[in-house]
């Protein structure tokens, strides 16, 4: 499969994930859903993983598990906790700041000299993220203080989830040069799901599987088959073929998919602060990267040229 198409499909799924999972979390606790999502998805990937299996040393296995800690435990754990407290449409916009954080971490580890336009872009995008995070306090007369604090906390959790995704991308860019994406994804899912077990047992003190309704089953089906087994496999395949600094470009798709799904499913509508924050986030990214021409369709043509 073309890696660009793989990343487009991935981000369409992950864009729809925030409203779908927010609906599911009205019926099933977050860590229970997270465990089911990744534990059963890992077994779906097992046949492919065995087909591409290779012997791993302890160092490489540790790197894969570390990637799982970032991509599953931190990213998905805080993602679910954030969705319970704030609007689902905020999630993909905050997550779209990932290219900026990728660049900052690249500067830290590669010790490159930052450029002025990149620093301005980072500042603008960061202001946009702050607008989204602080938006509960900017909407007058609509929320009580407790509700504002809850949404603010949820937005912060979504930011932490984004940092988990950044860590995953940086680690797996190196890991996937040494091991197949199928094997790495399987180990990531299995390890990540096991980290949720203690929290799931705590969930089960106040919740029973007999309580599952259509919303909960939708979250399980979407989580196991689409946003986990399919999307992560496509994502790992995509980042194994495309430079890491270009991967974040595809996250532009997520907010559009989220809004389209959230309006009919959850009756969530974008506010003026949502639009303002989104413009600042994406405007800052484009200014920082100066790669407006690096959109997904450009990459399709570029990849086909290289391949031929």
N, C-alpha and C positions, 0 to 999 in steps of 0.2 A: 504493500500500500504506500501511496505517496505520503511522506511524513507531514506535509502541510495539511492535507485532507484529514489525517489522523488528529492533528492538533485542533483543527476547526471543529470536528465532531466532539472531541473532548471538551472544548470550552462551551459548546452548545449544551451539552449534558450538564456540565458544572454550573452554567448560568441558570438552568432550570432547577438545579438542586436546592438552592436556598428556599424558594417558596414551597417546593414539594416537601422538604424535610421540616420546614416550620409547621406545615399542616400535620405531618406525622407526629411531631413532638407534642401535639395537643393530646395524644393518646398513649405514646410510649416514652419512657424516660430516656434521656440522651445517651447515657453510657450503655444501656441495654441495647439500644438501636445501633450504637457504634460497634459493639461487640458482634452482634448478629451480622451486621453489614460486612465486616472484614473477615470474620471467621469463616463464614460460608462462602464468601467470594474467593478466599484462598483455596478452597477445595475445587472450585470451578476452574481455577488456574493450574491445579496440580498436574493434569495430563500434559499440558503444554510445557510446564516447568520441567517435568521428568524427561520430556523429549529433548530439551536443550540443557539438561543438567550437566554440570561440571564440578569437579572437586574444588572446594574453596579452602583457603588457609584461614586461620583465626582472625588475622588482620582484616581481610576482605569481608568475612562474615560480620565482624564488628562494625565495619563501615555501613554495610547494608542495614543492620539493625539500628544503627544511629540514624540512617535515613528514614527508617520506619518510625523512629521516635519523633522525628520532626514532621513527617508527612501524614502520619496516622494519629499518633497520640496527641501531639500538640496541635497540629492543624485541624483535625476533625473534632477532637475533644473540645477545644475552645470555639470552633465553628458552631457546634451544636449548642453549647452553653450560650453563645451570643445570640443565636436565632431565637432562643426562648425569651429573650429580653428585649429585642429590638426588631425593626422592620426587616424583612428578608431582602428587600431590594437594596439595602445598604451594604450587604455582604459583598457582592461582586465589585462594587465601586471601590470599597476599601481594599479588596484583594487586588484590584487593578493597579495599585501603587507598587506592586511587586517589582516591576522593572527598576524603579528608583532604589529600592532596598538591595536588589541584586547588584546594582552599580556601586552602591556604597560599600557593600561587603567585598566586591571585587577590588575596590580601591584599598581596602584594609588589608586584604591578603596578598594582592599583587603589587601594592605600594606604587601605583601609578599616580602621576600628577593630575589633579582634577582640572577641568577646563571651566572657564567662567560661565559659559552658557549652560553647562551641565549643572553647576551650582545654583544658578537662577531657576532652572527647571525643577530641580529638587525642592527648592524653597516654595515655588508655586504649587507643586503637587502636594507638598506637606501641608500647606495652608488649606488646600482642597480637602484633604483627609480630615483635618481639624474641623472644617465646616460640617462635614458629615457626622463626625463623632460628637460634636457639641450641638448639633441641630436640635436635640430635645429641649435645650435651654433657650433656643432662639424662637421656638413656636409659642407665641403668647396665648394664654387663655385656653389651651387645648389639653394640657396635662397637669396633673398635680405634681408636687415636688417628688413624691415617691416614684411616680411613673417616669419622670424626667431622669432621675438617678438610675432607675432600672434600665432605660434605653441607653444612657451614657455608658453604663457598665457593659451592656451588650455590645456596643460599638467598640469598646476597648478590647473585649474578648475577640472580636472579629479581626482587630489589628494584630493581636498576638497570633491568631490562626494564620494570618498572612505571613508573618515572620517564620512560622513553622514551614510554610510552603517554600519560602526562600531558602531555608536551610536544606530542605530536601533537594531542590534543584541543584544547588552548589555541590552537594555530596554525590548525587547520582550522576552528574555530568562526568565525574571521574570513574565512578564505580562501573558504569555501563560500558566503559572501554575494556573492562576485564571480564565481565560476566553478562550473560544474556538477560534481556529485559524481562523475559518470562520468569526466569529463576529468581531474579532480584525482586520482582513484584510479588511473587508467591511468598518469599521469606518476609518481605516487608509487611504484607497483610497478616500473616500468621503471628509474627512477633507483635505487631501493633494491636491486634485483637486481644492478645493475652494481657497486654498492659491495661486493658479496660476491665478485666475480670473483677478485681477488687471493688471497683466502683459500681459494676453491675450488681454484685451481691448486695451492696448497700441500696441500690434502686429497688431490688426485689423485696426489701423489707416492707415497702409501702405500695407495691404494684405486683399484679399477677398477669401471666400470659393470657388468662381467660378474659382479660379486659380488652384484648385487641379488637379494634374495629377496622373499618375500611381504610381510614386514614393511616393507621399503624401498619396495615398490610401493604399499602401503597409505598410507604417509606421503606419497608423491608425489601420489597421487590425492586424498587428504583435503586436502593442502596447496594444490594447484592449484585444485581445483574448489570445495571447501567453505570452508575457513578463510581462503582468500585472495579469490578472485574473488567468491564469494557473500557471505561474512561482511563483508568490508571495504566492499563496495558498500552493503550494508544498514546498516552502522554509519555511514558517511558520510552516507547519506540520513537516518538517524535523528537525528544530531547537527545536521543542517541544519534540523530542524523543532522540536527540543526544546531548552530551555535547557541550557547546558553543565553547570551545577551539578546537574542532575537525571540526567544520563547515567550517572553512576557507580552510581546505585541499581540498575541492571540487572545489575551485576556480582555481585549477591547470588546470581544463578542459577548462576554458574560453578562454585563449590565442590561444589554438589550434583551437577551433571552429571559433574564430574571423579571424584568418589568412586564414583558408580554405574558408570562405565566402568572405573575403575582396579582395582576389586576383582576382577572376572572376567578382565580382560585382563592385568594385571600382578601380581595377588595382593598389592596394596598395601592395607593396612588402617590406618585412622586410629588414632593413639595418643591418650592422654589429653592430651598437650601440644598435639596438633593441635586437639582440641576446645576446650581452654582458650584457645589463641591465637585460634581462630575466634570464640569468644564475646566475647573482649575487642575484637577488631577490629570486629565488627559492632555490638557494644554501644556502643563509642566513636563509631562513625559515626552511629548513631541518636541518641545523646545530643548530638552536635555539631550535627546537622542539625535535630533536633526535627521530623522529617518522616516519622514512621512511616506516616502515611496516604499518603505519596507512593510507593506501590508500583506495579508495572506496570499492574495492573488499574484503579487510580485514574486513571492517565494515559490509558488507553483511553477511559474515560468522559469525561475532561476534553477530550481531543482531539476526540472526536465532537461534544461540545457546542460547542466553538469552531468546528469545521468547519461545523456546521449553523447 
